[in-house]
Amino acid sequence: MMHKGKWFIILAIVLIGIGLIFALKAFKETKKEKISLVTPWGVFTGKEVPGEDLACIGRYDDMIRGAYKKDQVGKGLVINLVYYKKGDIYKNVKSYFTSQMEKCGYKKESESEGPLSMPKFEITRRYTASYKKSKERILLTIGVLKSKNSEKYTLVVMNYSRLPEISKSSKNMFTSKTNTLTIGSKSKKLDNMIRPVLISIFGEVKLIDGSEMSMGPMMLSRLTYHLNRNIKKKDITILENEIKKAIRSKGYILAGNKMENSKFIMTFMKNNRPVLIIEGEINKPIIDVKGVV
């Protein structure tokens, strides 16, 4: 007959084993907790999307790849990447990516830092930097987004481009026939407002990226244009005046034009709410437009 002491030991082992099983199950369920994070770059659910990390740059820790888009633009290439993770890990993420850029041979051309208020979104901390290596460019944005329930998420957005230098021989990539990017009806409405102004100032433009995100009865549209030439400092005042004239009849009012180093951000309001943001950088051929239509 087995000694009572041994029975107690066996029973204790069994109970510990059952406890570990339930603990592991609870851990897995917590780990698989579904999220629905609404961001200017889409709605993220905690699920990794297919795609590739940028060569050499990689990603920080176990951040989730929430968005990935790769497009051929003429003979060039454009990749848009978004990573995110719950919590405010801004300092660590910034340190990782800025050091990786340097290690991978990218030279920093400009940077800016500070909070940002976008239509319907609050980004409490934000870092943006432009990097270049030969014909490659990376626009790096790191931000801390406050969600509806006041939880904070750290996001990393990388816009990579490898495009031929702007020259007379490459102007054919900007003809309207090459603008085959498919966008939604709300984005088309925004594009119809903005593109004619850009054309009047910069010549023909190429829409290289566009996305839409439902926000109840409204839609947030994001459009990225590649211009026929680089932006000059004198263009900013002209752009501001022409945009104001083009959209004034639709109820839009200029709320501010902010300059940070070589970057500019124009914010327009409608019905006392910021609903349109236009961003660009001097000596770069890219303009980014975000608007609630």
Salt bridges, closest charged atoms under 4 A:
GLU48 OE2 - ARG59 NH2 2.79
GLU48 OE2 - ARG65 NH1 3.25
ASP53 OD2 - ARG59 NE 3.20
ASP53 OD1 - ARG65 NH2 3.25
ASP61 OD2 - LYS85 NZ 2.66
ASP62 OD1 - LYS85 NZ 2.59
ASP88 OD2 - ARG125 NH1 3.34
GLU109 OE1 - ARG137 NH1 2.72
GLU109 OE1 - LYS284 NZ 3.15
GLU111 OE1 - LYS108 NZ 3.13
GLU113 OE1 - LYS94 NZ 3.06
GLU122 OE2 - LYS146 NZ 3.99
GLU151 OE2 - LYS86 NZ 3.07
ASP191 OD2 - ARG195 NE 3.26
ASP209 OD1 - LYS69 NZ 3.32
ASP209 OD2 - ARG222 NH1 2.94
ASP235 OD2 - ARG229 NH1 2.80
GLU240 OE2 - LYS244 NZ 3.79
GLU242 OE2 - LYS245 NZ 3.10
GLU260 OE2 - LYS258 NZ 2.97
GLU279 OE1 - ARG126 NH2 2.87
GLU279 OE2 - LYS290 NZ 2.82
GLU281 OE2 - LYS284 NZ 3.70
ASP288 OD1 - ARG222 NH2 3.39
ASP288 OD2 - LYS290 NZ 2.66
